[in-house]
């Protein structure tokens, strides 16, 4: 059984939370929060992918 990579798991969870926050911001009809959370979600995802690429 493989060992769980906790930092990457937390990073992936943070990305999911950012996209959930986009949905909440849409419900509040606040375009600025939608844009903020969308950009943060993609930035964190890119950071995680770059970490994964460096590791290999």
PyMOL commands that set and color helices and strands:
alter all, ss='L'
color gray80, all
select helices_A, chain A and resi 6-27+31-55
alter helices_A, ss='H'
color red, helices_A
deselect
rebuild
show_as cartoon
